[in-house]
Amino acid sequence: MTTNLQFGYYKTSELNSVYKFKNIGKNVHISKSANIVGSENISLGNNIRIDNFTNIICKNGYINIGDYCHIASGCFILGTGGIDISDYCGFAMGVQILSSSDNYDGSTLTNPTVGIENSKPNTRKITFSNHNIIGANSIILPGAELGEGVSVGALSLIKTSQKLLDWHVYFGIPVRVISKRKKDLLVAAKKFKKSQK
């Protein structure tokens, strides 16, 4: 028999007793079913929501999340190489953000069981700028840089060290430019911010 899973969210006031975040802002909601490891290396801004079954792993490195960000169900975020997420970013279900990855060229051993000195993983910072939106089940590899206003369609791959230009729509494996993205949301963001004061 299947039961209805209703985990609910920790409120900001409850989070300090559950996690030890480096910094935490106001109005932060994290699902009680989310798995967060290395919270002491994670900084959270204001108005953030992290949904069910998301895994955020940051035993090494760091993750900075800005204001008004949403991480949907089932995302996986690995902060070993460092991850900066600016304001108004959204990650749809199943997005994977990997700031560290095994070396695939065969010059070293792979996987964590052999130790970092023998595997020499590719570890690089990933940067998200304001107003980035990433479609479901997309994968972002180490060293990726997303300019302001970038949107990425579902099931896309952003390659290692790939740089995405401001205010463009990307899609594919690997991603390529589909079109320019409208900037109307900048006006909406200003109005929204004023309404929140």
N, C-alpha and C positions, 0 to 999 in steps of 0.2 A: 504494500500500500504506500502510495506517495503522499507525503505531507507537504503543506504549503510552507516553504522556507521564508520566514520573515525575520531577518537578522536585525534590522534597524541600524541606526548610525550612532556613533559616539558623538556627543556634542563637544564643542571646544572646551568647555569646563571639565569634561570627563577625561579628555585626552592626556592630560599631564599625569594622571594616575595609571594610564595604560602604556604610554610611550614616553620617551625622553627626547623629544625633538630638540634640535639645536635652537630653532626659533619657531614660534607659532603665532599666527595672527588671529583675527577675529572671524567668527562665523565659519569655522572649519568643521566639516562633517565627513567622517570616515566610517565606512561600513564595518560592522563588527565581524564580518567574514573576510575582510581584507587581511593580507599577510604582509607585515612590514618588518624587515630585519635591518638593523643599523640605523634606527630612528635618530640617534645622536648625530648623524651626519646629514640630516635632512632639515631644510628650512622651508617653512610654509608661510605664504602670505595670507591675505584676507579673502574670505568668500571662496573657499575651495570645497569641492565635493569629490570624494573617492569612493567608487561603487564596489559592489559585491565581487568577491573572488579575484580581486586585483592583487598581484604580487609586486612589492617594491623591495628590492634587495640593494643595500648600500653599506655592507660591512666595511668596505674601503671606498675611497672617493667621496663624492658628495652629490646631493640633488638639491637644487633651489627651485621652488615653485612659486610663481608670482601670484597676483591677485586675479580673482574671477576665472579660475581654471577648473576644468572638469575632466576626471579620468573615469571612463565608463567601465562596466563590468569586464572582468577577465583580462585586463591589460597586464603586461609584464614589463617592469622597468628595472634595469640593472645599472647602478650608478658608479661602478668601479672607476671609470675614466672621467667622471664628472658630467653632470647634466644641468644645464641652465634652461628653465622654462619661464618665459616672460608672461606678461598679463594677457588675459582673454584667450587662453589656449584651450583647445578641446581635443581629447583623444577618444575616438569611438571604441566600441567593444573589440577586444582582442588585439589591440595595438601592442607591438613589442618594440621597446627602445633599448638597444644594446650598446652601451658605451665600452664594452669589452667583448671580444670574440676570439675563439681559438684561431691559431695560425693554420691555414688550409694549404700552404704550398709544399708541405712535406719536409721542411727543413728542421722541424722540431716535433717532439711528442705532442699529443693533444689531450685535453680534458683535465680537470682539477685534481684527479687522483695521483698524477705524476709530479705535482708541485710546479709552481710558477717559474722556477729557475729552469725547468726542463721543457715547459710548454711555450713560454714566451708569447702570451696572447697579444692580440692587437687591441690596445687600450687607448682610446682617444675621447676627448670631450665632445658632447653633442650639444648644439645650441638651437633653441627655439626662440623666435622673436615674437613680438606682440601679434595677436590675432592669427595665430597658426591654428589650422584645424586638420586633423589627420583621420582619414576614413578607416572603417572597420578592417581588422586583420592586416593592417599595413606593418611593415618592418623597417626600422631605422637602424642602420649599422654605425659602428664607431666613426667619429670625426665628421658626421653630417652637420651641415649648417643651413638652417632655414631662415630666409630673410623675412622681413615684416609682411604680414598679410598673406603668407603662402597657404594654399589649401592643397591637400593631397587626397586623391580618390581612394576608395576601398581597394584592398588587396594589392597595394603598391609596395615597391621596394626602393628605399633610398640607400644607395650604395655607400660604402666606406668613403669618407671625405668628400662626398658629393655636396655641392653648394647650390641651393635653390634661390632663385632671384626674387626680390620683393614683388608682392602683388601679382603673382601668377598662380594658375591652377595647374597642378601636376597629376599625372596618372601613369601607371604601367610598371613593368618589371624589365629593367630599372625605370624609374620615373622619367618622364619627358614632359615638356611644356605642352599643355592642351590649349590654354587661352590666358588672357589677362584676367585678373580678378578685380571686381568693382571695389571702390574705396568708400562707398556710401556708409558702410558700417562705422567709419571713423566719426561721422556726425552723430550717429546713433549712440556710440560709446560716450561721447561728450555729454549728450542729453541724459543718458543713463546715469553717468557719474554724478551729475548735478542733482538728479532726483534722489540719490542715495544719501545726500548730506542732511 
